[in-house]
Amino acid sequence: MYKVASASEFLVITGVGISDIKISKTAWVFPGQSCAIFDVSPVNYTFEVQAMSAEKLPFILPAVFTIGPRIDEDASLIKYAKLISPHDKLSNHVNALVQGIIEGETRVLAASMTMEEIFKGTKEFKQEVVEKVQLELNQFGLLIYNANVKQLVDVPGHEYFSYLGQKTQMEAANQAKIDVSEAKMKGEIGSKLREGQTLQNAAKIDAETKIISTQRQGEGKKEEIKVKTEVKVYENQKEAEVAEANAELAKKKAGWAKDSQVAEVEASKAVALRDAELQMEVERMNAMTRTEKLKAEFLSKASVEYETKV
């Protein structure tokens, strides 16, 4: 026969061919085998645990635990199938088992703490109770899915938490009065301080303004002197450049005058030399002319004398 479990159920099979138990969502069940279905939905368990502190002061811890099998571990699921699943989850047997574990761990932990420690560290106390209960539930394959540990309650005839609450309220009220007085005092002191700081800041700003103004005036004068000095230096440089240019011009003019005079002298000398050359040429031509004339005269005279002799 083929068996199928629903989403919140598992099959537990024992018998022929299975040494211990087999847990599955679907399986074939053969002759000689037994198959049972168990639900793994978490169940809420509500308790009012009575415990006693280290000072022997009793109190009640109301709590609601949501507990179910740990389905993400095969070993835990096997433990649950063996130890818990044969019983109804809401039966007195399972309820007494869970309550016994919670009460035992809560009482052991409360006995090691004073009432003041339990009251001030309520959150830590609850967390530690849940952790210790979970350690005990592991051996049954159970898991605490949610734990809602409510506020601690007095046992009738022992109104410790009531008195402690009244004490806390009185302390809070007194502290509030002190805080109001301190706030008022701080407000008045703060107001005076603000006024003093305002005056100080005003005087400081005024002094800083004067200092800045003086600095700005000094910087302005320095800048003016600097500009004047730079202008004067520039003017001196320009005057020096002009003087240097004038000197260079005068030097060039002197050179040009010298060159002109030299040219004039050279020109006059050249003219004189040319005149001398021309004069010498004229004299040479005159000499040649006289020589030719003399030659002609001598030739003519010689011819005449020759003809006469002839």
Salt bridges, closest charged atoms under 4 A:
ASP20 OD2 - LYS82 NZ 2.76
ASP39 OD2 - LYS89 NZ 3.36
GLU103 OE1 - ARG107 NH2 3.76
GLU116 OE2 - LYS120 NZ 3.13
GLU171 OE2 - LYS167 NZ 3.96
ASP206 OD2 - LYS210 NZ 4.00
GLU224 OE2 - LYS228 NZ 3.38
GLU241 OE1 - LYS238 NZ 3.58
GLU277 OE1 - ARG274 NH1 3.33
GLU281 OE2 - ARG284 NH2 2.28
